[in-house]
Amino acid sequence: MIETGLSGKVVVVTGAATGIGRATALKFAREGARVSAWDVNADGEAELLAELTAAGGEAHFRKVDVSIRASVEGAAAEVVARWGSIRVLINNAGILRDGMLVKCKEGLPPVLMSDEQFDTVIEVNLKGVFVCTRAVAPIMISGGGGVILNASSVVGLYGNFGQTNYVAAKSGVIGMTKVWARELGRYGIRVNAVAPGFIATAMLQQMPGKVLDRMKAGTPLGRLGEPADIANAYVWLASDAASFVTGTVLSVDGGAVTGTI
């Protein structure tokens, strides 16, 4: 077993109730970390806490809207009061509100992406990363360092049809990651992004079979990724094994390249 150096470390995972976030929280718990799971949906809190504890870690849950400063700062203060520090932040929370910028059919008025579609995705997927990092970075500085890992996407690198809002947010996350790596490195804080490809979450599995088949066909490895694939990347980037890695974007996408997605 590879020693990750994560045992006893305090880890915050946003969007931890489902999908990649849940798999990530569980993976860190198995490494012996103290995991604070943040999510806007608290319905499965008891079950999630039981799973995290059974996995071997100490666990804490807080209902958090990552786009709201007071919600995030209150949650961060609660984690510090409970465990004394935050050493790893996984900015995983995200939503989809897909639609074309302009969709035209002959004889009908054009259908436009709405302000609400655009603004809601930017608020959660981009501003949420900013708000959480702004709240946690000073805690890490006072504690002697840490690791911040941000969820981007393969579409943030290559673009994607029907996702103006999502691509804008995920591209922005990459830009912020590179800025923060430069600004925070002097304090012993590493900042990286992970760019998942098509991952078999519940949200993705709701898509029509022909769409899923097209996604698989556009991935050289010929399959969808699993949430655990992304969780493994987060754990490696947070571990001592990646102690000289910062300012990078790690694609975990089965080899998807521009022109295939």
Buried (B, 14 or more C-beta within 10 A) or exposed (E): EEEBBBEEBBBBBBBBBBBBBBBBBBBBBBBBBBBBBBBBEEEBBEEBBEBBEEBBBBBBBBBBBBBBBEBBBEBBEBBBEEBEBBBBBBBBBBBBBBBBEEEEEEEEEEEEBEEEBBEBBBBBBBBBBBBBBBBBBEBBBEBEEBBBBBBBBBBBBBBBEEBBBBBBBBBBBBEBBBEBBEEBBEBEBBBBBBBBBBBBBEEBEEEEEEEBEBBBEBBEEEEBBBBBBBBBBBBBBBBEBBEEBBBBBBBBBBEBBEEBB
